[in-house]
Amino acid sequence: MGISKIVMGLDDKPMWASIERGAMELQKCGECGAFRYPPAPVCPHDLSADAEWTPVSGKGTILSWVVFHKQYFEDHVPPYNSVAIELEEGPIVVSQLRGDEPEGSWIGQRVELIYAEHAGRTQHFARWLKPEAA
Amino acid sequence: MTRTPSAYIVGAYELPERFYPDKSLAQLQAEAALGALADAGLTIDEVDGFFCGPDAPGTGPLSIADYLNLNLRHFDTTNTSGSSYTVHVAHAAEAIAAGKCDVALITLAGRPRAEGRAKGALARTDNPQQPDFQWEQPYGLAVLNVYAMVAARHMYAFGTTAEQLAWVKVAASHHAQHNPQALLRDLVTVEDVVNSPLVCDPLHRLDCCVVTDGGGALIVTRPEIAKSLKRPLVGLIGSAETTQGQNGGYMDITTSGSARTGPRALAEAGVAIGDIKYASLYDSFTITVLMQLEDLGFCAKGEGGAFVSDGGLISGSGKLAVNTDGGGLCNNHPSNRGGMTKVIEAVRQLRGEAHPAVQVPGCDLALVNAIGGQLAVRHAPATLILERFA
């Protein structure tokens, strides 16, 4: 079955180092200002290679979500969720909601990224920002 | 006024079994090829163009070309996952029009069940260095995750329900009951689908396609040869392909690239979506069919749920006959790549050779659409418009 893996290409190292520090950084295009995800050597919108690793707020809105009921990895025991989050900075990232869960559909709920150990590495997870706290 | 085809599909063959524990992959490739050639009334010696995907063992076309002793002038191993073979039909027609080959053979075969690697139901084994895989890899995601995410978003945005998605499977089962080779031949109801175990909420087990061994092959040739064969003439009059991905994190997950390939293929063919009598739509999951119906223009965006409800896709009684062989949901999804069987059933319909219970009367215009890869994060849609000529 195996353990889920992170993707660690040459372009990804600064992002994972920032996740290790507990404050994710993404590349911000020096040409158009757009944040991009996943990491890439050029901006997908203008192909500019000019970019600066910039911290993101970690806050965003759930775009979609699923709950797995079947086990595919040793380190993810069902039921477990994955959520697609549209960050305030723009890009859509995938994470996993931990802690309190919204009633009904999670789409449109505000979340913020938190950082925790998982399978021997640090990665981000999402924490629900209840409406009164959002 | 439709376009005059530059090439015709004259041979189509689907391997009969769905589990091949005792036949090698090379043998399955060969049996598929010989079946399609026999269907066309051509011999292996006449093949001068070869199109295959990475399911063919060895490097590109080399091993199977050697194994079949092909004398090639042209080959193409474009790999867009499940849509590869749909793409290959268009590429074969282009090569024929350019004079690069006369008789093109397209093959697919695989034995994931026999080899115990049913990828659709297991963790992905693709290269984790693939940069766009940041999406899936660290969070326990498998192939169906992104399809379930699309379904969840579609439900949120358009009010689509699990019961509506279930109708896609119900229609497939209505067709599969008439296909003696189908893996799943039992009729199922909406209740059966929504009461089947959740695999990845909101998708249930019966929202997912089957995993099968097997395959098939196609023969595409130039008009002069096609007209000499005394087989029904199925011509390619329009085609389009594209890719769609994450766009740096800014993708629209409820619109597929079929929204671009469909209109382009129809415009090239000179026909309207309402003229289509039969459609083969890649049914990796029920949501995939719903998305294609909307993106191709069979209905407006967000109205796919209503379109498929109450048997909308059942041949004879529904709005549009779709996947009359039972599709990937019930019949066959060989090697986890559905683009080949989609073309084969469209050819059967246009020839009038589908099962009588599901044959569309006077079927002279068909659309094939395949989504290779995965919705939302990386996919290659390919659309074909096929016409029956007298």
Interface residues (C-beta under 8 A of the other chain):
Chain A: M1 G2 S4 K5 I6 V7 M8 G9 D11 D12 A34 F35 R36 Y37 P38 P39 A40 C43 P44 H45 L63 S64 W65 V66 V67 F68 H69 K70 Y72 F73 D75 H76 Y80 S82 A84 G90 P91 I92 V93 V94 S95 Q96 S105 I107 G108 H118 Q123
Chain B: A121 L122 A123 P128 Q129 Q130 P131 D132 F133 Q134 W135 E136 Q137 P138 Y139 G140 L141 A142 N145 A148 M149 V150 A152 R153 M155 Y156 P197 L198 V199 C200 D201 P202 L203 Q246 N247 G248 G249 Y250 M251 I253
